[in-house]
Each structure stands twice: as C-alpha cells, then as structure tokens.
Amino acid sequence: MIPIRQSLFVLLASVLGAAAQSNVVTNVVMESNMMVAPDLGGITSSNLVQATHSTNAEEEAVRFQLQMDLAIQQRHDKNPTLAAQTLINILQDNAGPEFKRKALFELALAEQDKNDFVKAQQVYSQYMQRYPEDPSAPEVLLRQGLLFRQMGVNTLAISKFYSVMSTALRLRLDKFEYYKNLVLQAQSEIADTYYLQGQFHESADFYTRLLKADSPSLNKQQIEFKLIRSLSYLTNQDETLETINRSQKFLDSFPNDSDVPEVRFILASSYKTVGRNSDALKQVLLLLQSQQENAKGNPELWVYWQRRAGNEIANQLYKEADYLDALQIYQSLAALDTTPAWQAPALYQVGLVYEQLQQWQRASDTYSQITARRTELTGTNAPPSLSSLCEMAQWRKDYIAWLQKARGAELEFQHSNLYKPPSTNTTAAR
C-alpha cells in the first residue's frame, strides 16, 4: 500500500502537470490593500548593510498566509487554474500542518471550479484520509455527496449524505447548531436526490420527515412544494387525497408564491382524478382568471401553467362529453391571448363544442371568427398548421351550412307529406 504522504505527492504531481499545460496567462494583476516590495534585481552597494533573510516561524507563517489569501482570491476571480498552482506550491513547501490542511481543502474546491470533478473527488478523499477526525469532516463529506450527485452517481451521493450524519454524531463536536444544520442539510439533500431521480415515494417520505422536524432553518415553503410535486406523481387514491389537502393548504398559506400556478394545476388535476369535475373546473378558471398583478413576478411561468391547465382539463372534459364545462375553459383560453397562433386553435375547439351541443349558428359564427383572419393565418410567415386550421374551419362552416340546408329541405318535405290531401279514385265502379 502506498503511504499517504507518497500518494499525496503523486496526486499533486498529477494536478501540477495539468496546471502546467494550461494556456492561462499567469501575470494576473491583483487588487489588494497590500503593498508589494519591488524586485531590485539583486543590486547591492557597499554603503548599505545587507538585510539578512529571517526564517523564523512568524515570518514563514505570514508568507504562507499571503499565499493562501492569494489562492483564495484567484479562485474567487474565476482563475481556478492559477489558484490550484498556488495551493500546490504551499503543499510542496515546508508549510505547517494547518496551512497544508487548508491548502488541500482549497485545492479540492479549485479542481471543482475547473469542472474536473474526478480530481476534486480524489483530493477530497485524500483530505478525509489525512484528517478523519477534523471538525471539517462532515462538511467535506457533504461536499462530496453534492459533487457525486452532480456527476450523476446518485447512490454514492446518498451514501455520503448518510456519512455526514453519522460523522457529526460520532465526533461530538462543539458548535452544536452548525453541525445540526449540516445534518439537516444532509437529510434534505437525500430527499432532493430521490426527487431528482424520480423516486417519488422515497422523496415524499423524506420531505414529510423534514417538515415534522419543524426546524426554523428549513425553507418549509419550498419543501412543501416539492412534497406536493412528489405526491402528484403517485397513483394511490390516498396519496391523491393527500395531494389535494396539501395543495389547498399551500394556496391558502402562500397565495403570492411563484409556484402557485403549478400548485393550482396539480390541485385541478387531482380533483379530476378523483372525479370531482366541478372542483377541477373551479381551479382551472381561477388560474385562467388570475389578475396581471399576481403574475408580474414571472409572467411567462403563469402563462405556461394557465395554458397547460386549461388545455389538459378541457380536453379531458371534452372526451368525457362534459361539453358545458369544457366550453367554459376553451372560451377562457381564447381570451388569454389574441394572437392568431394561440386564439385560432382555442376558437376551433369552441366551435367543436357548439357542434356537439347542436348550436349550429354559434358554431358557424365561431368558425367565421377564424376565417376572418385568413390573411394572418395563411401569410408567408404563418406556420403550415395555422393554414390547415383555417381550411378546416372553412370546411366545417360550409358543412354546417349544407347540413342546415339539408335539414331544412327534409323538414319541408316532411311538412308537405303531412298535409297532402288523399288522392280520389276516379275509376270507381259505377
């Protein structure tokens, strides 16, 4: 087995080799409050007493601290390659143990900033091998977990998050609140990892546990939203009812939150799933009728959820022959946006509903609204789908006209037969 010190230098040689191949210019002008003495090029004079270079521990500490500050500044200035080189110099010099510990931690951060995630993980692992009992160990494990998740290795990420909790309990460190928050963050990251993987049973379970913790450090609003989302993907009826309950509470508690439109969509969909169509319709109409001041923070998001909720619920109602409720939503959708690309398809659906209700004149009038914008729908810049829609609207309008004419002729024929006098037999026997 390679000794830890030897393996560390092997790793540093690898990092140094990568840094040496970089094309980054190293002559960086630093903004600092510190005055840097000019280099006199070794000019001497017999009239001056040459100062001796002190090598005492205090001056060495100052030198290494300046190097450490420089590396941190370089990393903050988005120069992680330069920062890595500076930190490697500290690690290869005769710096004290504490400087080397800090330099190794900062080196991992610099490699992560360079998006060299594998090398960053190697440096973090070296850190944990050298300093397993250091108070920073739980934070390093948390950073490893987050990095593994970013790399797509979710199993290892979850393992590291669990290690954060066990290490913090084992070390029994001071700063209780700090480590308590680290453990809480590890728990929330486990929930988020399951959530990002689409394992919604597990994520719902962990988000529920977090909310039961009732910690002031938790962003309960965000966790509640993620819990609602997780529950909405589950198909069990009890979970659907729980989704309805939590969604309604969220809307009551956070009426101005940016996630309100999506939560209202989830609530409407959940009502539809359990057969409460009138409640689903109510939620969709509330979303479609939302005032502009509610959406001013993120209008694009509101428009997206208004259109998605309206389309999905209205289409489901139409398929189930609930034409009156579908009609309300389609009419509201048509009023959302007057541009032909949006309004024409919505009006076409309105026309189809009127046909199903056998309100032929209203259907024909609706199709006329579409064909009246023929120039906009069939112009050179219009997509082919709109041109086809205009043709279909014209066809349906002509079909309704033919149908009404045919029915009128049929009624006239029936009426004439009903009142036709009976024929007399002129050849009756005498």
Disulfide bonds with the S-S distance in Angstrom:
none
